[in-house]
Amino acid sequence: MYRINLRWELHGIKMALKECNGNISLAAKKLGITRTTLYKKMERFDLNKTGNHSILYATV
């Protein structure tokens, strides 16, 4: 169950970043979280501003 939630969280972050054209402030607002929290989540999932993985797979 935990992995499913992480996948939905990752999907939501990727979609917000894509819809906001990589604008972290707007994406965080859209997700209802702070910019700092979004940066931490992006680091956790190894995402760049476009919502793509910096490496092949995110570390979950």
MDTraj code that builds the backbone (N, CA, C; nanometers):
import mdtraj as md
import numpy as np

residues = "MET TYR ARG ILE ASN LEU ARG TRP GLU LEU HIS GLY ILE LYS MET ALA LEU LYS GLU CYS ASN GLY ASN ILE SER LEU ALA ALA LYS LYS LEU GLY ILE THR ARG THR THR LEU TYR LYS LYS MET GLU ARG PHE ASP LEU ASN LYS THR GLY ASN HIS SER ILE LEU TYR ALA THR VAL".split()
xyz = np.array([
    [0.0824, -0.1198, 0.0000],
    [0.0000, 0.0000, 0.0000],
    [0.0867, 0.1261, 0.0000],
    [0.1960, 0.1243, 0.0755],
    [0.2839, 0.2399, 0.0855],
    [0.3426, 0.2766, -0.0498],
    [0.3822, 0.1764, -0.1272],
    [0.4406, 0.2020, -0.2587],
    [0.3387, 0.2646, -0.3538],
    [0.2138, 0.2244, -0.3424],
    [0.1090, 0.2819, -0.4268],
    [0.0941, 0.4306, -0.3959],
    [0.0927, 0.4655, -0.2684],
    [0.0816, 0.6061, -0.2299],
    [0.2000, 0.6865, -0.2814],
    [0.3192, 0.6291, -0.2748],
    [0.4373, 0.6986, -0.3261],
    [0.4266, 0.7207, -0.4766],
    [0.3728, 0.6255, -0.5461],
    [0.3574, 0.6404, -0.6911],
    [0.2589, 0.7522, -0.7240],
    [0.1482, 0.7605, -0.6481],
    [0.0517, 0.8683, -0.6693],
    [0.1137, 1.0032, -0.6348],
    [0.1926, 1.0072, -0.5278],
    [0.2593, 1.1304, -0.4893],
    [0.3561, 1.1743, -0.5991],
    [0.4342, 1.0820, -0.6485],
    [0.5284, 1.1108, -0.7566],
    [0.4535, 1.1606, -0.8795],
    [0.3455, 1.0947, -0.9145],
    [0.2661, 1.1342, -1.0311],
    [0.2138, 1.2768, -1.0138],
    [0.1619, 1.3085, -0.8964],
    [0.1083, 1.4415, -0.8705],
    [0.2148, 1.5494, -0.8820],
    [0.3314, 1.5210, -0.8283],
    [0.4416, 1.6168, -0.8358],
    [0.4837, 1.6386, -0.9807],
    [0.4968, 1.5297, -1.0552],
    [0.5376, 1.5408, -1.1952],
    [0.4359, 1.6208, -1.2760],
    [0.3079, 1.5957, -1.2517],
    [0.2034, 1.6675, -1.3240],
    [0.2039, 1.8161, -1.2891],
    [0.2183, 1.8484, -1.1610],
    [0.2202, 1.9885, -1.1183],
    [0.3391, 2.0615, -1.1801],
    [0.4552, 1.9986, -1.1793],
    [0.5738, 2.0611, -1.2382],
    [0.5554, 2.0833, -1.3881],
    [0.4958, 1.9859, -1.4538],
    [0.4727, 1.9976, -1.5974],
    [0.3730, 2.1093, -1.6273],
    [0.2624, 2.1122, -1.5533],
    [0.1594, 2.2137, -1.5751],
    [0.2098, 2.3542, -1.5436],
    [0.3040, 2.3646, -1.4514],
    [0.3579, 2.4950, -1.4112],
    [0.4893, 2.5264, -1.4819],
    [0.5223, 2.4485, -1.5840],
    [0.6447, 2.4691, -1.6627],
    [0.7694, 2.4799, -1.5763],
    [0.7759, 2.3961, -1.4731],
    [0.8938, 2.3915, -1.3877],
    [0.8996, 2.5006, -1.2822],
    [0.7952, 2.5830, -1.2714],
    [0.7929, 2.6888, -1.1714],
    [0.7625, 2.6257, -1.0354],
    [0.8639, 2.6193, -0.9502],
    [0.8533, 2.5506, -0.8222],
    [0.7487, 2.6151, -0.7321],
    [0.7469, 2.7478, -0.7269],
    [0.6517, 2.8186, -0.6410],
    [0.5076, 2.7880, -0.6810],
    [0.4802, 2.7954, -0.8108],
    [0.3443, 2.7663, -0.8582],
    [0.3065, 2.6204, -0.8372],
    [0.3998, 2.5306, -0.8640],
    [0.3720, 2.3873, -0.8461],
    [0.3437, 2.3568, -0.6995],
    [0.4214, 2.4151, -0.6103],
    [0.4004, 2.3921, -0.4668],
    [0.2637, 2.4445, -0.4245],
    [0.2284, 2.5620, -0.4734],
    [0.0981, 2.6192, -0.4403],
    [-0.0141, 2.5292, -0.4912],
    [0.0021, 2.4791, -0.6124],
    [-0.0977, 2.3906, -0.6727],
    [-0.1144, 2.2623, -0.5901],
    [-0.0026, 2.2137, -0.5339],
    [-0.0051, 2.0916, -0.4537],
    [-0.0460, 2.1173, -0.3082],
    [-0.0480, 2.2441, -0.2680],
    [-0.0849, 2.2781, -0.1314],
    [0.0265, 2.2514, -0.0310],
    [0.1508, 2.2626, -0.0776],
    [0.2667, 2.2411, 0.0094],
    [0.3622, 2.3586, -0.0067],
    [0.4603, 2.3676, 0.0825],
    [0.5583, 2.4756, 0.0722],
    [0.6615, 2.4416, -0.0356],
    [0.7309, 2.5463, -0.0797],
    [0.8392, 2.5251, -0.1767],
    [0.9455, 2.4335, -0.1208],
    [0.9789, 2.4533, 0.0063],
    [1.0807, 2.3701, 0.0712],
    [1.0400, 2.2237, 0.0690],
    [0.9139, 2.1971, 0.1008],
    [0.8638, 2.0593, 0.0996],
    [0.8717, 2.0015, -0.0410],
    [0.8347, 2.0813, -0.1410],
    [0.8413, 2.0323, -0.2788],
    [0.9851, 2.0015, -0.3179],
    [1.0787, 2.0890, -0.2822],
    [1.2194, 2.0614, -0.3119],
    [1.2658, 1.9310, -0.2472],
    [1.2236, 1.9082, -0.1231],
    [1.2621, 1.7841, -0.0535],
    [1.2035, 1.6623, -0.1228],
    [1.0779, 1.6728, -0.1646],
    [1.0143, 1.5611, -0.2344],
    [1.0804, 1.5371, -0.3699],
    [1.1156, 1.6453, -0.4396],
    [1.1844, 1.6312, -0.5676],
    [1.3187, 1.5623, -0.5481],
    [1.3875, 1.5993, -0.4424],
    [1.5164, 1.5349, -0.4126],
    [1.4950, 1.3872, -0.3804],
    [1.3920, 1.3581, -0.3033],
    [1.3626, 1.2192, -0.2665],
    [1.3364, 1.1330, -0.3896],
    [1.2599, 1.1888, -0.4853],
    [1.2264, 1.1147, -0.6066],
    [1.3275, 1.1377, -0.7190],
    [1.4299, 1.2176, -0.6913],
    [1.5339, 1.2499, -0.7885],
    [1.4753, 1.3097, -0.9160],
    [1.3941, 1.4145, -0.8985],
    [1.3315, 1.4834, -1.0110],
    [1.3990, 1.6163, -1.0362],
    [1.3990, 1.6577, -1.1627],
    [1.4433, 1.7930, -1.1945],
    [1.3190, 1.8809, -1.2132],
    [1.3369, 2.0059, -1.2502],
    [1.2249, 2.0998, -1.2586],
    [1.1214, 2.0650, -1.3647],
    [1.1583, 1.9841, -1.4613],
    [1.0623, 1.9452, -1.5646],
    [0.9807, 1.8235, -1.5238],
    [1.0119, 1.7679, -1.4062],
    [0.9395, 1.6506, -1.3605],
    [0.9980, 1.5212, -1.4119],
    [1.1134, 1.5294, -1.4776],
    [1.1799, 1.4097, -1.5266],
    [1.2796, 1.3616, -1.4233],
    [1.3058, 1.2328, -1.4254],
    [1.4047, 1.1772, -1.3337],
    [1.5444, 1.2157, -1.3794],
    [1.6254, 1.2545, -1.2824],
    [1.7641, 1.2868, -1.3148],
    [1.8410, 1.1603, -1.3489],
    [1.7971, 1.0487, -1.2901],
    [1.8537, 0.9175, -1.3228],
    [1.7393, 0.8295, -1.3708],
    [1.7682, 0.7081, -1.4015],
    [1.6667, 0.6204, -1.4602],
    [1.5502, 0.5932, -1.3660],
    [1.5762, 0.5661, -1.2394],
    [1.4691, 0.5333, -1.1449],
    [1.4803, 0.6198, -1.0204],
    [1.3661, 0.6557, -0.9649],
    [1.3647, 0.7311, -0.8391],
    [1.3938, 0.6356, -0.7246],
    [1.4540, 0.6886, -0.6206],
    [1.4772, 0.6083, -0.5011],
    [1.3571, 0.6199, -0.4113],
    [1.2880, 0.5107, -0.3938],
    [1.1635, 0.5111, -0.3160],
    [1.1818, 0.4309, -0.1907],
])
top = md.Topology()
chain = top.add_chain()
for i, resn in enumerate(residues, 1):
    res = top.add_residue(resn, chain, resSeq=i)
    for name in ("N", "CA", "C"):
        top.add_atom(name, md.element.get_by_symbol(name[0]), res)
traj = md.Trajectory(xyz[None], top)
